[in-house]
Amino acid sequence: MFLGTGATMTFSSGFLAEILDIKINGEVGRWDASHMGTTNAKDLRPLNLKEWTIDVEMAHAHEKTPPVGNTPEAITIVAASAGAGATSDWAFTGFMESYQATIPLEDRQVATCRLVCKSNPTVTP
């Protein structure tokens, strides 16, 4: 995902935020399925994660109440794509686990949140 100016995050409940930075957490790991009869190398098999998280830094808007909770809803992240003026949409089901605002004196107000994703994203280029 290429993140450019104008990236947004929208929840089906109506919450909308301007994204400043994003970090996707979660990797497909491996588990050791080796046993006494395994010969040569270990038998490492992929482990699919059912849950992954996204840490988002966004512009804080004090008039918008963030939907923190554990009720899954549709979330769409719209990011700039490689082409001029093009976008790439990530749509998935999840919820906002945490939200923390930083409000400095006479500076840009930002917030960070953690999204818990309950489905694999549908990517629309």
VOBA-1610 file (N, C-alpha, C; in pm, whole numbers, padded with zeros to 5 digits, always signed):
BEGIN
Met+00084-00117+00000Met+00000+00000+00000Met+00088+00122+00000Phe+00062+00214-00091Phe+00134+00341-00097Phe+00047+00446-00031Leu+00100+00513+00071Leu+00022+00611+00144Leu+00062+00751+00100Gly-00033+00823+00046Gly-00004+00959+00000Gly-00101+01059+00062Thr-00083+01184+00029Thr-00170+01290+00081Thr-00314+01262+00041Gly-00403+01277+00137Gly-00545+01253+00110Gly-00592+01114+00148Ala-00507+01033+00210Ala-00549+00899+00252Ala-00651+00912+00365Thr-00754+00828+00359Thr-00860+00834+00460Thr-00895+00695+00511Met-00963+00694+00626Met-01014+00572+00686Met-01160+00598+00720Thr-01250+00510+00674Thr-01393+00527+00696Thr-01450+00402+00760Phe-01535+00422+00861Phe-01606+00312+00927Phe-01751+00314+00881Ser-01816+00198+00878Ser-01957+00193+00836Ser-02046+00270+00933Ser-02000+00292+01056Ser-02076+00370+01154Ser-02071+00521+01125Gly-01986+00563+01028Gly-01980+00703+00988Gly-01853+00776+01025Phe-01767+00716+01108Phe-01642+00781+01148Phe-01549+00790+01028Leu-01489+00908+01007Leu-01397+00933+00896Leu-01275+01005+00950Ala-01155+00963+00910Ala-01032+01026+00956Ala-00932+01038+00844Glu-00850+01145+00850Glu-00739+01164+00755Glu-00618+01089+00810Ile-00563+00997+00732Ile-00451+00915+00776Ile-00319+00986+00748Leu-00230+00986+00848Leu-00097+01044+00834Leu+00011+00937+00823Asp-00009+00824+00890Asp+00089+00716+00890Asp+00016+00586+00921Ile+00069+00475+00870Ile+00005+00346+00891Ile+00110+00238+00906Lys+00085+00144+00995Lys+00175+00030+01014Lys+00089-00095+01024Ile+00113-00189+00933Ile+00038-00314+00931Ile+00118-00418+01009Asn+00055-00477+01110Asn+00119-00577+01196Asn+00060-00713+01167Gly+00143-00813+01167Gly+00096-00949+01146Gly+00166-01012+01029Glu+00218-01125+01053Glu+00287-01200+00948Glu+00234-01341+00946Val+00247-01405+00833Val+00215-01546+00827Val+00335-01620+00881Gly+00317-01684+00992Gly+00426-01757+01056Gly+00433-01901+01008Arg+00515-01978+01075Arg+00528-02120+01042Arg+00526-02201+01170Trp+00474-02320+01162Trp+00478-02409+01276Trp+00550-02537+01237Asp+00616-02594+01332Asp+00699-02713+01309Asp+00611-02838+01318Ala+00589-02903+01204Ala+00508-03025+01199Ala+00597-03149+01192Ser+00725-03134+01226Ser+00817-03247+01223Ser+00778-03351+01328His+00812-03474+01301His+00786-03583+01396His+00898-03685+01385Met+00889-03791+01460Met+00998-03891+01465Met+01030-03949+01326Gly+00931-03954+01237Gly+00953-04010+01105Gly+01000-03910+01001Thr+01015-03783+01038Thr+01058-03681+00944Thr+01205-03703+00909Thr+01234-03703+00779Thr+01373-03719+00737Thr+01424-03587+00680Asn+01555-03571+00683Asn+01621-03450+00631Asn+01576-03325+00706Ala+01524-03226+00633Ala+01490-03096+00691Ala+01360-03102+00772Lys+01343-03004+00860Lys+01219-02994+00937Lys+01102-02968+00844Asp+00985-03012+00887Asp+00861-02992+00812Asp+00794-02867+00866Leu+00824-02750+00804Leu+00766-02624+00847Leu+00647-02591+00758Arg+00533-02569+00820Arg+00411-02541+00745Arg+00360-02401+00778Pro+00294-02334+00680Pro+00245-02198+00707Pro+00136-02197+00814Leu+00137-02093+00893Leu+00036-02070+00995Leu-00039-01944+00955Asn-00164-01957+00923Asn-00244-01842+00881Asn-00296-01768+01003Leu-00277-01638+01006Leu-00330-01557+01115Leu-00476-01525+01087Lys-00560-01543+01185Lys-00701-01507+01169Lys-00723-01363+01211Glu-00628-01307+01284Glu-00643-01172+01334Glu-00512-01097+01313Trp-00519-00978+01259Trp-00401-00894+01242Trp-00441-00753+01281Thr-00344-00667+01298Thr-00373-00531+01345Thr-00308-00428+01253Ile-00365-00308+01258Ile-00310-00194+01187Ile-00301-00079+01287Asp-00182-00020+01300Asp-00164+00100+01382Asp-00172+00220+01289Val-00258+00315+01322Val-00282+00431+01236Val-00256+00559+01313Glu-00181+00650+01251Glu-00169+00787+01303Glu-00256+00873+01213Met-00339+00955+01275Met-00436+01034+01198Met-00448+01173+01255Ala-00509+01260+01176Ala-00541+01394+01224Ala-00654+01380+01325His-00636+01438+01444His-00739+01431+01548His-00842+01540+01525Ala-00968+01502+01526Ala-01078+01598+01513Ala-01163+01584+01638His-01156+01681+01727His-01223+01670+01857His-01374+01660+01846Glu-01432+01701+01733Glu-01577+01693+01719Glu-01626+01555+01675Lys-01533+01466+01643Lys-01570+01331+01600Lys-01539+01231+01711Thr-01638+01153+01750Thr-01618+01051+01852Thr-01568+00923+01786Pro-01448+00877+01823Pro-01397+00755+01761Pro-01477+00632+01806Pro-01500+00536+01716Pro-01581+00419+01749Pro-01500+00309+01819Val-01448+00341+01938Val-01369+00242+02012Val-01464+00140+02071Gly-01432+00014+02054Gly-01516-00094+02106Gly-01473-00224+02042Asn-01551-00328+02067Asn-01513-00456+02009Asn-01621-00513+01918Thr-01706-00425+01866Thr-01808-00469+01770Thr-01753-00451+01629Pro-01732-00561+01555Pro-01677-00549+01419Pro-01772-00473+01326Glu-01712-00394+01238Glu-01787-00322+01136Glu-01700-00311+01011Ala-01759-00266+00903Ala-01684-00250+00777Ala-01593-00128+00788Ile-01466-00146+00751Ile-01367-00039+00752Ile-01305-00032+00614Thr-01292+00089+00562Thr-01229+00108+00431Thr-01116+00209+00445Ile-00998+00172+00396Ile-00884+00262+00391Ile-00861+00296+00245Val-00863+00425+00213Val-00840+00471+00076Val-00705+00540+00076Ala-00611+00486-00003Ala-00475+00541-00009Ala-00441+00579-00151Ala-00345+00669-00166Ala-00298+00708-00299Ala-00229+00588-00362Ser-00247+00572-00491Ser-00184+00463-00563Ser-00067+00517-00645Ala+00004+00429-00712Ala+00122+00470-00788Ala+00090+00566-00902Gly-00028+00552-00963Gly-00066+00639-01074Gly-00109+00777-01025Ala-00093+00876-01108Ala-00131+01013-01070Ala-00281+01021-01046Gly-00321+01062-00926Gly-00461+01078-00893Gly-00536+00948-00867Ala-00469+00835-00878Ala-00535+00706-00857Ala-00539+00672-00708Thr-00633+00586-00671Thr-00643+00541-00532Thr-00646+00390-00526Ser-00621+00339-00408Ser-00629+00196-00381Ser-00711+00180-00254Asp-00815+00100-00259Asp-00902+00080-00143Asp-00874-00054-00077Trp-00865-00052+00056Trp-00857-00173+00136Trp-00985-00180+00216Ala-01066-00283+00198Ala-01190-00299+00273Ala-01181-00428+00354Phe-01217-00419+00481Phe-01213-00535+00570Phe-01309-00514+00685Thr-01330-00619+00762Thr-01414-00612+00882Thr-01321-00607+01002Gly-01352-00518+01097Gly-01270-00508+01216Gly-01328-00408+01313Phe-01247-00372+01412Phe-01292-00272+01510Phe-01173-00193+01562Met-01201-00076+01619Met-01098+00010+01677Met-01080-00032+01823Glu-00962-00084+01853Glu-00934-00133+01988Glu-00895-00020+02084Ser-00821+00078+02033Ser-00775+00187+02120Ser-00763+00316+02039Tyr-00766+00429+02111Tyr-00755+00560+02048Tyr-00690+00653+02150Gln-00584+00720+02108Gln-00514+00812+02198Gln-00479+00939+02122Ala-00530+01052+02172Ala-00505+01182+02107Ala-00388+01253+02174Thr-00309+01324+02093Thr-00202+01410+02141Thr-00238+01552+02098Ile-00256+01639+02196Ile-00302+01774+02167Ile-00200+01874+02222Pro-00095+01904+02143Pro+00007+02000+02188Pro-00042+02144+02174Leu+00025+02232+02243Leu-00009+02374+02237Leu+00032+02430+02101Glu-00062+02489+02030Glu-00038+02556+01902Glu+00035+02469+01799Asp-00006+02345+01787Asp+00054+02255+01689Asp-00057+02163+01637Arg-00023+02082+01540Arg-00120+01991+01480Arg-00163+01885+01580Gln-00293+01864+01592Gln-00347+01762+01681Gln-00352+01630+01606Val-00291+01528+01665Val-00288+01396+01604Val-00342+01293+01703Ala-00374+01178+01650Ala-00420+01067+01733Ala-00364+00939+01675Thr-00349+00839+01760Thr-00310+00706+01714Thr-00418+00608+01757Cys-00439+00509+01674Cys-00537+00406+01709Cys-00486+00271+01660Arg-00541+00168+01718Arg-00510+00032+01673Arg-00639-00031+01624Leu-00635-00079+01499Leu-00748-00150+01440Leu-00721-00299+01451Val-00817-00375+01496Val-00808-00521+01497Val-00890-00570+01378Cys-00823-00639+01288Cys-00886-00682+01163Cys-00934-00826+01178Lys-01059-00849+01145Lys-01120-00980+01160Lys-01137-01054+01027Ser-01099-00989+00917Ser-01108-01055+00786Ser-00989-01010+00701Asn-00959-01087+00599Asn-00855-01046+00505Asn-00908-00931+00421Pro-00820-00837+00383Pro-00868-00721+00308Pro-00905-00755+00165Thr-01005-00685+00115Thr-01037-00687-00026Thr-00972-00562-00083Val-00880-00581-00176Val-00805-00469-00232Val-00859-00434-00369Thr-00894-00307-00387Thr-00944-00258-00515Thr-00842-00156-00566Pro-00770-00190-00673Pro-00669-00096-00725Pro-00732+00025-00790
//
